[in-house]
Amino acid sequence: MRMINAIIIPLVKGGAWVLPFWLGLLACFFTACSTTKNLPEGEILYTGIDKLEVLNEDETPAGVTALTEVEAALAYAPNNAIFGCSTMRWPFPVGLWVYNDFVKYQDKKGIGRWIFDHLGTQPVLMSSVNGETRAKVATNLLRDYGYFNGSVSYQEVPQKEPKTAKVSYIIDMAKPYYLDSIAYLRYPYVADSLIHATRQESVLKSGENFSVIKLEEERQRLSTLFRNHGYYYF
């Protein structure tokens, strides 16, 4: 009896949250710790990115920048992700175990509700990942960086555990388009003179990858240039 008191009394004195915390963990370990038994009807638990394959990879600095943006658009962390990683997870999804075992208390009061609110983690569903939309966004990003023939496709990959799946993406960068000749047309004489006087400062260079981002940077440069010379309503 003394041994039991020696364990429980410090837990209670350490703070009101300590005892419920350990009770929640013990409840998880002594019940069937499922991560999917309380998923909404027809939903699948997303467990991360299975594979990210890159075809025709462009290893130039411009290609590395474009691929980084594309990968960021596809990234989506699953439950118990390791430091927010989309491909690696901690082996013990305690938050999901708690959610599934204590979801029945979410509309009640008491220690069960406290455990659910503070220790449970909402499952990340495949429907919230929306791989098709992410693939389209990533494809548009490739085009923004001059990879007009590039594309991104996706596939859901069922896992051994029922009602769980990962997503696999294939990124085909194809060949980039480059800037050839660059001309500034139909500007008034004064504006045209300013452009030519600062041509060396242009963001756009012949031979570089086409980039919507660079086009916008050049537009902003010209806008600032004109305003600095008193042309506020060009």
C-alpha positions as semicolon CSV with decimal commas, in nm:
position;residue;x (nm);y (nm);z (nm)
1;M;0,000;0,000;0,000
2;R;0,287;0,234;0,077
3;M;0,429;0,178;-0,270
4;I;0,097;0,274;-0,432
5;N;0,072;0,593;-0,227
6;A;0,430;0,684;-0,314
7;I;0,340;0,674;-0,683
8;I;-0,003;0,834;-0,692
9;I;0,038;1,120;-0,444
10;P;0,323;1,291;-0,634
11;L;0,125;1,260;-0,955
12;V;-0,168;1,446;-0,806
13;K;0,050;1,708;-0,642
14;G;0,242;1,765;-0,966
15;G;-0,062;1,919;-1,128
16;A;-0,424;1,838;-1,207
17;W;-0,332;1,734;-1,560
18;V;-0,076;1,466;-1,466
19;L;-0,312;1,196;-1,343
20;P;-0,556;1,229;-1,640
21;F;-0,256;1,216;-1,872
22;W;-0,138;0,881;-1,740
23;L;-0,490;0,748;-1,721
24;G;-0,535;0,835;-2,088
25;L;-0,217;0,657;-2,186
26;L;-0,303;0,351;-1,983
27;A;-0,652;0,342;-2,133
28;C;-0,500;0,344;-2,480
29;F;-0,262;0,060;-2,409
30;F;-0,525;-0,156;-2,246
31;T;-0,785;-0,116;-2,521
32;A;-0,775;-0,219;-2,884
33;C;-0,565;0,074;-3,003
34;S;-0,716;0,133;-3,344
35;T;-0,642;0,440;-3,553
36;T;-0,938;0,399;-3,788
37;K;-1,236;0,252;-3,605
38;N;-1,412;0,589;-3,568
39;L;-1,343;0,739;-3,910
40;P;-1,643;0,906;-4,079
41;E;-1,834;0,689;-4,323
42;G;-1,645;0,632;-4,647
43;E;-1,328;0,810;-4,528
44;I;-0,970;0,679;-4,543
45;L;-0,686;0,768;-4,306
46;Y;-0,398;0,943;-4,482
47;T;-0,062;0,807;-4,370
48;G;0,178;1,019;-4,575
49;I;0,351;1,033;-4,912
50;D;0,455;0,690;-5,033
51;K;0,679;0,795;-5,322
52;L;0,786;1,115;-5,493
53;E;0,938;1,029;-5,830
54;V;1,096;1,296;-6,052
55;L;1,134;1,238;-6,427
56;N;1,354;1,451;-6,654
57;E;1,490;1,636;-6,352
58;D;1,647;1,972;-6,429
59;E;1,947;2,008;-6,197
60;T;2,023;2,369;-6,286
61;P;1,965;2,635;-6,014
62;A;1,639;2,733;-6,188
63;G;1,530;2,368;-6,194
64;V;1,614;2,319;-5,827
65;T;1,406;2,626;-5,735
66;A;1,110;2,505;-5,942
67;L;1,125;2,154;-5,796
68;T;1,144;2,290;-5,442
69;E;0,826;2,490;-5,500
70;V;0,650;2,188;-5,651
71;E;0,748;1,959;-5,365
72;A;0,626;2,219;-5,114
73;A;0,287;2,225;-5,289
74;L;0,260;1,846;-5,261
75;A;0,378;1,820;-4,900
76;Y;0,109;1,734;-4,645
77;A;0,195;1,594;-4,303
78;P;0,003;1,287;-4,176
79;N;-0,079;1,219;-3,812
80;N;0,224;1,176;-3,583
81;A;0,456;1,307;-3,855
82;I;0,822;1,335;-3,756
83;F;0,893;1,711;-3,739
84;G;0,618;1,780;-3,994
85;C;0,766;1,542;-4,252
86;S;0,526;1,406;-4,517
87;T;0,698;1,067;-4,546
88;M;0,806;0,968;-4,193
89;R;0,591;0,906;-3,884
90;W;0,653;0,827;-3,521
91;P;0,572;0,458;-3,452
92;F;0,320;0,524;-3,172
93;P;0,022;0,739;-3,283
94;V;-0,093;0,811;-2,929
95;G;-0,310;1,104;-3,036
96;L;-0,505;0,887;-3,278
97;W;-0,545;0,611;-3,022
98;V;-0,685;0,858;-2,773
99;Y;-0,915;1,012;-3,035
100;N;-1,065;0,677;-3,133
101;D;-1,107;0,554;-2,777
102;F;-1,244;0,878;-2,630
103;V;-1,439;1,033;-2,918
104;K;-1,756;0,912;-2,746
105;Y;-1,688;1,167;-2,470
106;Q;-1,657;1,472;-2,695
107;D;-2,008;1,595;-2,612
108;K;-1,992;1,505;-2,244
109;K;-1,827;1,640;-1,931
110;G;-1,569;1,486;-1,705
111;I;-1,226;1,330;-1,732
112;G;-1,311;1,150;-2,058
113;R;-1,386;1,482;-2,229
114;W;-1,066;1,632;-2,084
115;I;-0,856;1,347;-2,220
116;F;-1,024;1,374;-2,561
117;D;-0,972;1,752;-2,581
118;H;-0,614;1,760;-2,458
119;L;-0,459;1,434;-2,574
120;G;-0,663;1,332;-2,877
121;T;-0,562;1,419;-3,234
122;Q;-0,809;1,454;-3,520
123;P;-0,732;1,200;-3,795
124;V;-0,589;1,343;-4,117
125;L;-0,825;1,217;-4,388
126;M;-0,745;1,140;-4,749
127;S;-1,028;1,372;-4,854
128;S;-0,852;1,666;-4,684
129;V;-0,526;1,590;-4,868
130;N;-0,702;1,607;-5,208
131;G;-0,419;1,465;-5,416
132;E;-0,585;1,554;-5,746
133;T;-0,602;1,925;-5,663
134;R;-0,245;1,925;-5,532
135;A;-0,123;1,763;-5,852
136;K;-0,297;2,032;-6,058
137;V;-0,148;2,312;-5,846
138;A;0,198;2,156;-5,881
139;T;0,154;2,125;-6,259
140;N;0,066;2,496;-6,280
141;L;0,376;2,578;-6,077
142;L;0,591;2,392;-6,329
143;R;0,441;2,605;-6,605
144;D;0,503;2,923;-6,406
145;Y;0,871;2,829;-6,409
146;G;0,880;2,760;-6,782
147;Y;0,817;2,385;-6,784
148;F;0,515;2,411;-7,014
149;N;0,517;2,040;-7,101
150;G;0,569;1,933;-6,741
151;S;0,305;1,751;-6,541
152;V;0,235;1,601;-6,200
153;S;0,023;1,290;-6,152
154;Y;-0,087;1,116;-5,833
155;Q;-0,214;0,781;-5,711
156;E;-0,361;0,660;-5,383
157;V;-0,172;0,359;-5,247
158;P;-0,374;0,136;-5,006
159;Q;-0,180;0,008;-4,704
160;K;-0,191;-0,322;-4,516
161;E;-0,401;-0,173;-4,238
162;P;-0,763;-0,139;-4,359
163;K;-0,896;0,211;-4,424
164;T;-0,547;0,363;-4,459
165;A;-0,363;0,485;-4,768
166;K;-0,065;0,686;-4,883
167;V;-0,025;0,909;-5,188
168;S;0,233;0,862;-5,460
169;Y;0,331;1,148;-5,694
170;I;0,519;1,147;-6,025
171;I;0,671;1,481;-6,131
172;D;0,770;1,504;-6,496
173;M;0,959;1,828;-6,551
174;A;1,005;1,772;-6,927
175;K;1,222;2,037;-7,097
176;P;1,210;2,402;-6,989
177;Y;1,147;2,692;-7,224
178;Y;1,408;2,968;-7,241
179;L;1,397;3,339;-7,310
180;D;1,531;3,434;-7,654
181;S;1,502;3,798;-7,756
182;I;1,349;4,045;-7,510
183;A;1,176;4,363;-7,627
184;Y;0,985;4,644;-7,452
185;L;0,718;4,764;-7,695
186;R;0,473;5,055;-7,725
187;Y;0,610;5,268;-7,439
188;P;0,604;5,649;-7,461
189;Y;0,937;5,808;-7,552
190;V;1,034;5,916;-7,197
191;A;0,943;5,579;-7,047
192;D;1,128;5,399;-7,326
193;S;1,436;5,610;-7,257
194;L;1,428;5,518;-6,887
195;I;1,397;5,149;-6,973
196;H;1,697;5,158;-7,206
197;A;1,903;5,362;-6,960
198;T;1,856;5,092;-6,694
199;R;1,860;4,789;-6,924
200;Q;2,154;4,635;-6,734
201;E;1,935;4,621;-6,423
202;S;1,671;4,411;-6,597
203;V;1,573;4,087;-6,421
204;L;1,512;3,920;-6,758
205;K;1,815;3,774;-6,937
206;S;1,830;3,601;-7,275
207;G;1,907;3,233;-7,237
208;E;1,754;3,197;-6,891
209;N;1,447;2,989;-6,810
210;F;1,111;3,150;-6,874
211;S;0,960;3,238;-6,538
212;V;0,634;3,409;-6,448
213;I;0,799;3,502;-6,119
214;K;1,082;3,682;-6,302
215;L;0,830;3,859;-6,527
216;E;0,653;3,992;-6,219
217;E;0,985;4,104;-6,068
218;E;1,066;4,297;-6,385
219;R;0,720;4,456;-6,387
220;Q;0,775;4,570;-6,029
221;R;1,120;4,707;-6,122
222;L;0,973;4,916;-6,403
223;S;0,689;5,036;-6,181
224;T;0,937;5,156;-5,919
225;L;1,158;5,312;-6,187
226;F;0,872;5,519;-6,334
227;R;0,744;5,633;-5,994
228;N;1,093;5,738;-5,885
229;H;1,097;5,967;-6,190
230;G;0,759;6,123;-6,117
231;Y;0,534;5,906;-6,337
232;Y;0,272;5,799;-6,085
233;Y;-0,014;5,733;-6,326
234;F;0,162;5,556;-6,610
